[in-house]
């Protein structure tokens, strides 16, 4: 299963059984989005999947499944915007 599919499943689980274990979302964010080396690898390999991963994290917050600190949330929003701009051709892609 791909990483973005895991995130989608996590959101589905959250909605189905009211799963709100913050540490799971924190660990996913820290591993796949906020670790600069991993984020670069993911963006290079599949920029759309990277955007979807970050988008699912933001969705978890928006749906009340996860309450990250404001700094983490700000960083995730910036990453999502950057990935979106890269996909839309507004920003140069990662080389």
MARGU-557636 format. One record per residue: x, y, z of N, C-alpha, C in turn; residue number from 1. Coordinates in steps of 0.05 Angstrom, whole numbers. Layout:
# MARGU-557636
<n.X = X; n.Y = Y; n.Z = Z; ca.X = X; ca.Y = Y; ca.Z = Z; c.X = X; c.Y = Y; c.Z = Z; torke = NUM>
...
END
This chain:
# MARGU-557636
<n.X = 17; n.Y = -24; n.Z = 0; ca.X = 0; ca.Y = 0; ca.Z = 0; c.X = 18; c.Y = 25; c.Z = 0; torke = 1>
<n.X = 11; n.Y = 44; n.Z = -15; ca.X = 26; ca.Y = 69; ca.Z = -17; c.X = 21; c.Y = 87; c.Z = 7; torke = 2>
<n.X = 39; n.Y = 105; n.Z = 12; ca.X = 37; ca.Y = 122; ca.Z = 36; c.X = 12; c.Y = 138; c.Z = 35; torke = 3>
<n.X = 4; n.Y = 150; n.Z = 12; ca.X = -20; ca.Y = 167; ca.Z = 12; c.X = -45; c.Y = 149; c.Z = 16; torke = 4>
<n.X = -44; n.Y = 124; n.Z = 9; ca.X = -66; ca.Y = 106; ca.Z = 14; c.X = -68; c.Y = 100; c.Z = 44; torke = 5>
<n.X = -45; n.Y = 98; n.Z = 57; ca.X = -46; ca.Y = 94; ca.Z = 86; c.X = -58; c.Y = 119; c.Z = 100; torke = 6>
<n.X = -52; n.Y = 142; n.Z = 91; ca.X = -63; ca.Y = 167; ca.Z = 102; c.X = -93; c.Y = 168; c.Z = 98; torke = 7>
<n.X = -102; n.Y = 160; n.Z = 74; ca.X = -131; ca.Y = 159; ca.Z = 68; c.X = -145; c.Y = 139; c.Z = 86; torke = 8>
<n.X = -132; n.Y = 116; n.Z = 90; ca.X = -144; ca.Y = 96; ca.Z = 108; c.X = -145; c.Y = 106; c.Z = 137; torke = 9>
<n.X = -125; n.Y = 120; n.Z = 145; ca.X = -124; ca.Y = 131; ca.Z = 172; c.X = -147; c.Y = 151; c.Z = 176; torke = 10>
<n.X = -152; n.Y = 168; n.Z = 156; ca.X = -174; ca.Y = 187; ca.Z = 157; c.X = -201; c.Y = 172; c.Z = 158; torke = 11>
<n.X = -203; n.Y = 151; n.Z = 142; ca.X = -228; ca.Y = 135; ca.Z = 142; c.X = -233; c.Y = 122; c.Z = 168; torke = 12>
<n.X = -211; n.Y = 112; n.Z = 180; ca.X = -213; ca.Y = 100; ca.Z = 206; c.X = -222; c.Y = 120; c.Z = 227; torke = 13>
<n.X = -210; n.Y = 144; n.Z = 225; ca.X = -217; ca.Y = 165; ca.Z = 243; c.X = -247; c.Y = 172; c.Z = 242; torke = 14>
<n.X = -258; n.Y = 173; n.Z = 218; ca.X = -286; ca.Y = 179; ca.Z = 215; c.X = -304; c.Y = 157; c.Z = 223; torke = 15>
<n.X = -296; n.Y = 132; n.Z = 219; ca.X = -312; ca.Y = 109; ca.Z = 225; c.X = -314; c.Y = 102; c.Z = 254; torke = 16>
<n.X = -291; n.Y = 103; n.Z = 268; ca.X = -290; ca.Y = 94; ca.Z = 296; c.X = -282; c.Y = 117; c.Z = 314; torke = 17>
<n.X = -282; n.Y = 142; n.Z = 304; ca.X = -274; ca.Y = 165; ca.Z = 320; c.X = -246; c.Y = 162; c.Z = 331; torke = 18>
<n.X = -228; n.Y = 152; n.Z = 315; ca.X = -200; ca.Y = 148; ca.Z = 322; c.X = -186; c.Y = 176; c.Z = 323; torke = 19>
<n.X = -176; n.Y = 183; n.Z = 347; ca.X = -164; ca.Y = 209; ca.Z = 351; c.X = -138; c.Y = 208; c.Z = 366; torke = 20>
<n.X = -122; n.Y = 187; n.Z = 361; ca.X = -97; ca.Y = 185; ca.Z = 374; c.X = -77; c.Y = 203; c.Z = 360; torke = 21>
<n.X = -71; n.Y = 226; n.Z = 373; ca.X = -55; ca.Y = 247; ca.Z = 361; c.X = -27; c.Y = 238; c.Z = 354; torke = 22>
<n.X = -16; n.Y = 219; n.Z = 369; ca.X = 12; ca.Y = 211; ca.Z = 364; c.X = 14; c.Y = 197; c.Z = 337; torke = 23>
<n.X = -7; n.Y = 184; n.Z = 327; ca.X = -5; ca.Y = 171; ca.Z = 301; c.X = -2; c.Y = 192; c.Z = 279; torke = 24>
<n.X = -19; n.Y = 213; n.Z = 281; ca.X = -18; ca.Y = 234; ca.Z = 261; c.X = 8; c.Y = 250; c.Z = 264; torke = 25>
<n.X = 17; n.Y = 255; n.Z = 289; ca.X = 43; ca.Y = 269; ca.Z = 293; c.X = 66; c.Y = 253; c.Z = 280; torke = 26>
<n.X = 66; n.Y = 228; n.Z = 284; ca.X = 88; ca.Y = 211; ca.Z = 274; c.X = 87; c.Y = 211; c.Z = 243; torke = 27>
<n.X = 63; n.Y = 209; n.Z = 231; ca.X = 61; ca.Y = 210; ca.Z = 202; c.X = 71; c.Y = 237; c.Z = 191; torke = 28>
<n.X = 63; n.Y = 259; n.Z = 204; ca.X = 71; ca.Y = 285; ca.Z = 195; c.X = 101; c.Y = 289; c.Z = 198; torke = 29>
<n.X = 112; n.Y = 280; n.Z = 220; ca.X = 141; ca.Y = 283; ca.Z = 225; c.X = 157; c.Y = 266; c.Z = 205; torke = 30>
<n.X = 147; n.Y = 243; n.Z = 199; ca.X = 162; ca.Y = 224; ca.Z = 181; c.X = 159; c.Y = 231; c.Z = 152; torke = 31>
<n.X = 135; n.Y = 237; n.Z = 142; ca.X = 130; ca.Y = 239; ca.Z = 113; c.X = 130; c.Y = 268; c.Z = 103; torke = 32>
<n.X = 125; n.Y = 287; n.Z = 120; ca.X = 123; ca.Y = 315; ca.Z = 110; c.X = 143; c.Y = 333; c.Z = 122; torke = 33>
<n.X = 148; n.Y = 332; n.Z = 148; ca.X = 164; ca.Y = 352; ca.Z = 161; c.X = 194; c.Y = 344; c.Z = 162; torke = 34>
<n.X = 201; n.Y = 319; n.Z = 155; ca.X = 228; ca.Y = 311; ca.Z = 152; c.X = 237; c.Y = 321; c.Z = 124; torke = 35>
<n.X = 254; n.Y = 340; n.Z = 123; ca.X = 261; ca.Y = 353; ca.Z = 97; c.X = 272; c.Y = 333; c.Z = 77; torke = 36>
<n.X = 288; n.Y = 314; n.Z = 85; ca.X = 300; ca.Y = 295; ca.Z = 66; c.X = 278; c.Y = 277; c.Z = 55; torke = 37>
<n.X = 261; n.Y = 267; n.Z = 72; ca.X = 239; ca.Y = 249; ca.Z = 63; c.X = 220; c.Y = 264; c.Z = 45; torke = 38>
<n.X = 213; n.Y = 289; n.Z = 53; ca.X = 194; ca.Y = 304; ca.Z = 38; c.X = 205; c.Y = 309; c.Z = 10; torke = 39>
<n.X = 230; n.Y = 315; n.Z = 8; ca.X = 243; ca.Y = 320; ca.Z = -19; c.X = 241; c.Y = 294; c.Z = -36; torke = 40>
<n.X = 248; n.Y = 272; n.Z = -24; ca.X = 246; ca.Y = 246; ca.Z = -38; c.X = 218; c.Y = 241; c.Z = -48; torke = 41>
<n.X = 198; n.Y = 245; n.Z = -31; ca.X = 171; ca.Y = 240; ca.Z = -39; c.X = 162; c.Y = 259; c.Z = -61; torke = 42>
<n.X = 169; n.Y = 285; n.Z = -58; ca.X = 161; ca.Y = 304; ca.Z = -78; c.X = 173; c.Y = 298; c.Z = -105; torke = 43>
<n.X = 198; n.Y = 290; n.Z = -105; ca.X = 212; ca.Y = 283; ca.Z = -130; c.X = 199; c.Y = 258; c.Z = -143; torke = 44>
<n.X = 193; n.Y = 238; n.Z = -126; ca.X = 183; ca.Y = 213; ca.Z = -137; c.X = 154; c.Y = 216; c.Z = -146; torke = 45>
<n.X = 138; n.Y = 230; n.Z = -132; ca.X = 109; ca.Y = 233; ca.Z = -139; c.X = 98; c.Y = 258; c.Z = -125; torke = 46>
<n.X = 100; n.Y = 281; n.Z = -139; ca.X = 91; ca.Y = 306; ca.Z = -126; c.X = 61; c.Y = 306; c.Z = -119; torke = 47>
<n.X = 45; n.Y = 293; n.Z = -135; ca.X = 16; ca.Y = 293; ca.Z = -130; c.X = 10; c.Y = 276; c.Z = -105; torke = 48>
<n.X = 24; n.Y = 254; n.Z = -102; ca.X = 20; ca.Y = 237; ca.Z = -78; c.X = 29; c.Y = 252; c.Z = -53; torke = 49>
<n.X = 52; n.Y = 267; n.Z = -55; ca.X = 61; ca.Y = 283; ca.Z = -33; c.X = 40; c.Y = 303; c.Z = -24; torke = 50>
<n.X = 29; n.Y = 317; n.Z = -44; ca.X = 8; ca.Y = 337; ca.Z = -38; c.X = -15; c.Y = 323; c.Z = -24; torke = 51>
<n.X = -23; n.Y = 300; n.Z = -34; ca.X = -45; ca.Y = 285; ca.Z = -22; c.X = -39; c.Y = 277; c.Z = 7; torke = 52>
<n.X = -15; n.Y = 269; n.Z = 12; ca.X = -7; ca.Y = 261; ca.Z = 40; c.X = -10; c.Y = 285; c.Z = 58; torke = 53>
<n.X = 1; n.Y = 308; n.Z = 50; ca.X = -1; ca.Y = 332; ca.Z = 67; c.X = -30; c.Y = 340; c.Z = 69; torke = 54>
<n.X = -45; n.Y = 338; n.Z = 47; ca.X = -73; ca.Y = 346; ca.Z = 48; c.X = -89; c.Y = 329; c.Z = 67; torke = 55>
<n.X = -83; n.Y = 303; n.Z = 69; ca.X = -97; ca.Y = 285; ca.Z = 88; c.X = -91; c.Y = 293; c.Z = 117; torke = 56>
<n.X = -67; n.Y = 302; n.Z = 121; ca.X = -60; ca.Y = 311; ca.Z = 149; c.X = -76; c.Y = 336; c.Z = 156; torke = 57>
<n.X = -78; n.Y = 354; n.Z = 137; ca.X = -94; ca.Y = 378; ca.Z = 141; c.X = -123; c.Y = 371; c.Z = 144; torke = 58>
<n.X = -132; n.Y = 351; n.Z = 130; ca.X = -160; ca.Y = 343; ca.Z = 132; c.X = -165; c.Y = 331; c.Z = 160; torke = 59>
<n.X = -146; n.Y = 315; n.Z = 170; ca.X = -149; ca.Y = 304; ca.Z = 197; c.X = -153; c.Y = 326; c.Z = 217; torke = 60>
<n.X = -138; n.Y = 348; n.Z = 214; ca.X = -141; ca.Y = 370; ca.Z = 232; c.X = -168; c.Y = 383; c.Z = 228; torke = 61>
<n.X = -175; n.Y = 388; n.Z = 204; ca.X = -201; ca.Y = 401; ca.Z = 198; c.X = -225; c.Y = 386; c.Z = 207; torke = 62>
<n.X = -223; n.Y = 360; n.Z = 208; ca.X = -245; ca.Y = 343; ca.Z = 217; c.X = -244; c.Y = 338; c.Z = 247; torke = 63>
<n.X = -224; n.Y = 349; n.Z = 260; ca.X = -223; ca.Y = 346; ca.Z = 289; c.X = -211; c.Y = 320; c.Z = 299; torke = 64>
<n.X = -198; n.Y = 305; n.Z = 281; ca.X = -186; ca.Y = 280; ca.Z = 289; c.X = -158; c.Y = 284; c.Z = 302; torke = 65>
<n.X = -146; n.Y = 307; n.Z = 296; ca.X = -119; ca.Y = 312; ca.Z = 304; c.X = -116; c.Y = 342; c.Z = 310; torke = 66>
<n.X = -103; n.Y = 348; n.Z = 331; ca.X = -99; ca.Y = 376; ca.Z = 339; c.X = -69; c.Y = 382; c.Z = 343; torke = 67>
<n.X = -55; n.Y = 386; n.Z = 320; ca.X = -26; ca.Y = 392; ca.Z = 322; c.X = -22; c.Y = 420; c.Z = 333; torke = 68>
<n.X = 3; n.Y = 426; n.Z = 342; ca.X = 8; ca.Y = 453; ca.Z = 350; c.X = 8; c.Y = 471; c.Z = 326; torke = 69>
<n.X = 6; n.Y = 497; n.Z = 331; ca.X = 3; ca.Y = 516; ca.Z = 309; c.X = 27; c.Y = 517; c.Z = 290; torke = 70>
<n.X = 51; n.Y = 513; n.Z = 301; ca.X = 75; ca.Y = 513; ca.Z = 284; c.X = 74; c.Y = 490; c.Z = 264; torke = 71>
<n.X = 67; n.Y = 466; n.Z = 274; ca.X = 65; ca.Y = 443; ca.Z = 256; c.X = 44; c.Y = 447; c.Z = 235; torke = 72>
<n.X = 21; n.Y = 458; n.Z = 243; ca.X = 0; ca.Y = 463; ca.Z = 224; c.X = 8; c.Y = 484; c.Z = 203; torke = 73>
<n.X = 22; n.Y = 504; n.Z = 212; ca.X = 32; ca.Y = 525; ca.Z = 193; c.X = 51; c.Y = 513; c.Z = 173; torke = 74>
<n.X = 69; n.Y = 496; n.Z = 182; ca.X = 88; ca.Y = 483; ca.Z = 165; c.X = 74; c.Y = 465; c.Z = 144; torke = 75>
<n.X = 54; n.Y = 450; n.Z = 153; ca.X = 40; ca.Y = 432; ca.Z = 135; c.X = 25; c.Y = 449; c.Z = 114; torke = 76>
<n.X = 13; n.Y = 470; n.Z = 122; ca.X = -1; ca.Y = 487; ca.Z = 103; c.X = 18; c.Y = 499; c.Z = 82; torke = 77>
<n.X = 42; n.Y = 507; n.Z = 91; ca.X = 62; ca.Y = 517; ca.Z = 72; c.X = 71; c.Y = 496; c.Z = 53; torke = 78>
<n.X = 75; n.Y = 471; n.Z = 63; ca.X = 83; ca.Y = 449; ca.Z = 45; c.X = 61; c.Y = 443; c.Z = 25; torke = 79>
<n.X = 36; n.Y = 443; n.Z = 34; ca.X = 14; ca.Y = 438; ca.Z = 15; c.X = 13; c.Y = 459; c.Z = -6; torke = 80>
<n.X = 15; n.Y = 484; n.Z = 1; ca.X = 15; ca.Y = 506; ca.Z = -18; c.X = 38; c.Y = 504; c.Z = -38; torke = 81>
<n.X = 61; n.Y = 497; n.Z = -28; ca.X = 85; ca.Y = 494; ca.Z = -45; c.X = 80; c.Y = 471; c.Z = -65; torke = 82>
<n.X = 71; n.Y = 448; n.Z = -55; ca.X = 66; ca.Y = 425; ca.Z = -72; c.X = 45; c.Y = 432; c.Z = -93; torke = 83>
<n.X = 24; n.Y = 446; n.Z = -85; ca.X = 3; ca.Y = 453; ca.Z = -103; c.X = 13; c.Y = 472; c.Z = -125; torke = 84>
<n.X = 30; n.Y = 491; n.Z = -117; ca.X = 41; ca.Y = 509; ca.Z = -137; c.X = 60; c.Y = 495; c.Z = -156; torke = 85>
<n.X = 75; n.Y = 476; n.Z = -146; ca.X = 92; ca.Y = 460; ca.Z = -164; c.X = 76; c.Y = 444; c.Z = -184; torke = 86>
<n.X = 54; n.Y = 432; n.Z = -175; ca.X = 37; ca.Y = 416; ca.Z = -193; c.X = 23; c.Y = 434; c.Z = -214; torke = 87>
<n.X = 16; n.Y = 458; n.Z = -206; ca.X = 3; ca.Y = 476; ca.Z = -224; c.X = 22; c.Y = 491; c.Z = -242; torke = 88>
<n.X = 48; n.Y = 488; n.Z = -238; ca.X = 68; ca.Y = 501; ca.Z = -254; c.X = 73; c.Y = 529; c.Z = -246; torke = 89>
<n.X = 64; n.Y = 538; n.Z = -223; ca.X = 68; ca.Y = 565; ca.Z = -213; c.X = 96; c.Y = 567; c.Z = -201; torke = 90>
<n.X = 106; n.Y = 546; n.Z = -191; ca.X = 133; ca.Y = 545; ca.Z = -178; c.X = 149; c.Y = 524; c.Z = -192; torke = 91>
<n.X = 175; n.Y = 528; n.Z = -194; ca.X = 193; ca.Y = 508; ca.Z = -205; c.X = 192; c.Y = 483; c.Z = -189; torke = 92>
<n.X = 192; n.Y = 461; n.Z = -203; ca.X = 192; ca.Y = 435; ca.Z = -189; c.X = 219; c.Y = 430; c.Z = -177; torke = 93>
<n.X = 219; n.Y = 412; n.Z = -157; ca.X = 244; ca.Y = 404; ca.Z = -144; c.X = 262; c.Y = 391; c.Z = -165; torke = 94>
<n.X = 287; n.Y = 399; n.Z = -165; ca.X = 305; ca.Y = 388; ca.Z = -185; c.X = 319; c.Y = 363; c.Z = -176; torke = 95>
END
